[in-house]
Each structure stands twice: as C-alpha cells, then as structure tokens.
Amino acid sequence: MITKTITIQNTVGLHARPATFFIQKANSYKSSIWIENSDRRANAKSLLGVLSLGISKGDTITLLADGEDEQDAVDGLVNLVLTGFNE
C-alpha cells in the first residue's frame, strides 16, 4: 500500500468539475484507491464519495492506493492535484 499526503491548492477545492477529473483519473488505474480528509475516508473512484468529503482549498488530503499499479496511481493523482485539475 502506498500513501501520499498533499494540500489542495485550486480555488474551488475538490468539487464538481475537479472531482470529475479526479475520479476519471482514479478509474484509469486497477488499484483500489481511497482519499482521506480529516477523519473521513471515501472511495476515490466514486464521485458521490469524493464530493461527500467536502474538500476545500487548503485542505490536506491523504491518497491511499493498494494494487498492482499503486505507485502509478498515487503519482498520477498527485500530479493532477498539483497541476490544478487541468483548469
């Protein structure tokens, strides 16, 4: 299992459009991927799950991946977050 903690920097956080980009990217990997915000965890491949975390700008999240492409999954999602969700 691979984990990585990062801070959300884009202006709207992980809502609607950025969350859609995020789950599309997560679904491109075979590994199980989870996202944590504070004490709550959601499946990173579920739009409803990701939106339910209410992640805003400045929040620190932890990505967890477990599976055959876990390192690629974490690296790809971190890159997506750090580049502002292609916005």
Order of alpha helices (4+ residues) and beta strands (2+ residues): beta-alpha-beta-beta-alpha-beta-alpha
